[in-house]
Amino acid sequence: MTVTRWTRRLLFAAVAVLAPALAGCEAGFNAPTQEYHPAAFGNYASPSHLSIQNAFVLGPAPGAVLPAGGQAGAFLALYAADGDRLESVTAPGAAASVRLVGGPVTLAPQTLVTLTGPAPRIVLTGLTRPLTGGQSIALVLDFANAGAVALQVPVMPHAYEYATYSPPRLPPAPTTAPRARTSPTPSASP
């Protein structure tokens, strides 16, 4: 009888020790908990049927400044359960105008639409003040169905996780055609 009791205790102890160890090995070396997942520092908003995810403005490299009068790109992801259309964006107090590259953005129902680049689809032009990483600015997104949605978004430095994003392309410089040289023509004297 003591052998049976001893065997049961030993078997129970072995199961108690091995079960958690074997369960922990199930995922192997590619377990999601072992992978690096950077924090998303952008802002989020979820008015009615709409979700705005990880919204941010790409700033300059650390220690640099985007000058007033310059431009910056905004990046975000949009989801509309019933579908919608992003008509326009404004940045009150931060930019004179905001351009949607490619025009309004149609959001198909229950589909995530990423406006994350590599080049920005939302370009703030005519910055009204210098921008550096760490600041935040107001963006107002105007949707056909959801209306205007205002949110504060951070200005993220063009480094670390944000180093792969591209700043907006500079507008082409105006070119002037060379003037035709005129040579004095001899005048006929009567």
C-alpha positions as CSV (number, residue, x, y, z in Angstrom):
1,M,0.0,0.0,0.0
2,T,2.8,2.4,0.7
3,V,4.3,1.8,-2.7
4,T,1.1,2.7,-4.4
5,R,0.7,5.9,-2.3
6,W,4.4,6.8,-3.1
7,T,3.9,6.1,-6.8
8,R,0.8,8.4,-6.9
9,R,2.6,11.2,-5.2
10,L,5.5,10.9,-7.5
11,L,3.3,10.8,-10.6
12,F,1.3,13.9,-9.4
13,A,4.5,15.8,-8.7
14,A,5.9,14.9,-12.1
15,V,2.7,16.1,-13.8
16,A,2.6,19.3,-11.7
17,V,6.2,20.1,-12.7
18,L,6.2,19.1,-16.4
19,A,2.7,20.4,-17.5
20,P,3.6,24.2,-17.2
21,A,7.1,23.6,-18.8
22,L,5.6,21.7,-21.7
23,A,2.8,24.2,-22.2
24,G,5.4,27.0,-22.3
25,C,7.3,25.3,-25.1
26,E,4.3,25.0,-27.4
27,A,5.0,28.2,-29.3
28,G,8.7,27.5,-29.8
29,F,11.1,30.4,-30.6
30,N,8.6,32.4,-32.7
31,A,6.1,33.1,-29.9
32,P,4.4,36.5,-30.3
33,T,5.4,37.4,-26.8
34,Q,9.1,37.1,-27.8
35,E,8.8,39.5,-30.7
36,Y,9.4,43.2,-30.4
37,H,6.2,45.2,-30.8
38,P,6.8,49.0,-30.7
39,A,4.2,51.1,-29.0
40,A,2.0,53.1,-31.2
41,F,2.3,56.7,-30.0
42,G,-0.3,58.2,-32.4
43,N,-3.7,59.4,-31.3
44,Y,-6.9,57.4,-31.6
45,A,-10.5,58.5,-32.0
46,S,-13.7,56.5,-32.4
47,P,-16.7,58.6,-33.2
48,S,-19.9,56.7,-34.0
49,H,-19.2,54.1,-36.7
50,L,-15.7,55.4,-37.5
51,S,-12.2,54.6,-36.1
52,I,-9.1,56.8,-36.5
53,Q,-6.0,54.9,-35.5
54,N,-2.4,55.9,-34.8
55,A,-2.7,59.4,-36.2
56,F,0.6,61.4,-36.1
57,V,2.5,64.1,-38.0
58,L,6.0,63.3,-39.1
59,G,8.4,65.8,-37.7
60,P,12.1,66.5,-38.4
61,A,15.0,64.4,-37.2
62,P,15.8,64.7,-33.5
63,G,17.3,68.1,-32.8
64,A,16.1,69.6,-36.0
65,V,13.1,71.9,-36.8
66,L,10.5,72.0,-39.6
67,P,10.4,75.8,-40.3
68,A,7.3,77.9,-40.5
69,G,6.2,78.1,-44.1
70,G,7.4,74.5,-44.7
71,Q,5.4,71.3,-45.0
72,A,4.8,68.1,-43.1
73,G,3.0,64.8,-43.7
74,A,0.3,63.3,-41.5
75,F,-0.2,59.5,-41.3
76,L,-3.1,57.5,-39.9
77,A,-5.4,54.5,-40.4
78,L,-9.2,54.7,-40.9
79,Y,-11.9,52.2,-40.4
80,A,-15.6,52.8,-41.1
81,A,-18.1,50.0,-40.3
82,D,-20.7,51.4,-42.8
83,G,-18.2,53.0,-45.2
84,D,-17.5,56.7,-45.5
85,R,-15.3,59.2,-47.4
86,L,-12.6,61.5,-46.1
87,E,-13.4,64.7,-47.9
88,S,-10.8,67.1,-46.5
89,V,-8.4,67.8,-43.6
90,T,-7.5,71.0,-41.9
91,A,-4.9,71.8,-39.3
92,P,-6.1,75.0,-37.4
93,G,-3.2,76.9,-35.9
94,A,-0.6,74.7,-37.5
95,A,-0.9,74.9,-41.3
96,A,-2.3,77.3,-43.8
97,S,-3.7,74.4,-45.9
98,V,-3.8,70.7,-46.0
99,R,-3.8,68.7,-49.2
100,L,-5.2,65.2,-49.7
101,V,-2.8,63.8,-52.3
102,G,-4.9,61.9,-54.8
103,G,-8.2,63.5,-53.7
104,P,-10.8,62.3,-51.2
105,V,-10.3,58.9,-49.7
106,T,-13.1,56.4,-50.0
107,L,-13.5,54.0,-47.0
108,A,-15.1,50.8,-48.0
109,P,-17.4,49.2,-45.3
110,Q,-15.5,47.2,-42.7
111,T,-12.1,47.7,-44.4
112,L,-9.0,49.3,-42.8
113,V,-7.6,52.0,-45.0
114,T,-4.0,53.0,-44.1
115,L,-2.7,56.4,-45.1
116,T,0.8,55.5,-44.0
117,G,2.9,55.9,-47.0
118,P,5.7,55.5,-47.7
119,A,4.9,59.0,-48.9
120,P,2.2,60.9,-47.1
121,R,-1.3,61.2,-48.5
122,I,-2.1,64.0,-46.1
123,V,0.3,67.0,-46.6
124,L,0.2,70.1,-44.3
125,T,1.5,73.0,-46.3
126,G,2.4,76.5,-45.2
127,L,3.2,75.6,-41.6
128,T,2.2,78.6,-39.4
129,R,4.9,77.8,-36.8
130,P,8.1,75.8,-36.5
131,L,7.5,72.1,-35.5
132,T,9.7,69.7,-33.6
133,G,9.2,66.2,-32.4
134,G,7.3,66.0,-29.1
135,Q,4.8,68.7,-29.9
136,S,1.1,68.1,-30.8
137,I,-1.2,69.8,-33.3
138,A,-4.9,69.8,-34.0
139,L,-6.2,68.1,-37.1
140,V,-9.8,68.2,-38.2
141,L,-10.9,65.4,-40.5
142,D,-14.1,66.1,-42.5
143,F,-16.0,63.0,-43.5
144,A,-19.0,62.8,-45.9
145,N,-21.2,60.9,-43.3
146,A,-19.5,61.3,-39.9
147,G,-18.9,65.0,-40.4
148,A,-16.0,66.8,-38.8
149,V,-13.8,64.9,-36.3
150,A,-11.2,66.9,-34.3
151,L,-8.2,65.4,-32.6
152,Q,-4.8,66.3,-31.2
153,V,-2.0,64.4,-32.9
154,P,1.6,64.2,-31.8
155,V,4.5,65.3,-33.9
156,M,6.8,62.3,-34.0
157,P,10.6,62.7,-34.8
158,H,11.8,61.3,-38.1
159,A,13.8,58.5,-36.3
160,Y,13.4,55.1,-34.6
161,E,10.2,53.4,-35.6
162,Y,9.3,56.5,-37.8
163,A,12.6,56.5,-39.8
164,T,11.0,54.6,-42.7
165,Y,8.3,57.2,-43.3
166,S,9.0,59.8,-46.0
167,P,8.5,63.5,-45.6
168,P,6.4,65.2,-48.3
169,R,8.1,65.9,-51.6
170,L,9.0,69.5,-52.1
171,P,6.9,71.3,-54.7
172,P,8.8,71.8,-57.9
173,A,10.7,75.0,-58.1
174,P,9.3,77.5,-60.6
175,T,11.3,77.6,-63.8
176,T,11.8,80.6,-65.9
177,A,12.4,80.3,-69.6
178,P,15.5,82.2,-70.8
179,R,14.7,85.4,-72.5
180,A,15.5,85.7,-76.2
181,R,18.3,88.0,-76.7
182,T,17.5,90.9,-78.9
183,S,20.1,92.6,-80.9
184,P,19.8,96.1,-82.1
185,T,18.8,96.2,-85.7
186,P,20.4,98.8,-87.9
187,S,17.9,101.4,-88.7
188,A,17.7,102.7,-92.2
189,S,18.3,106.4,-92.5
190,P,16.6,108.3,-95.3
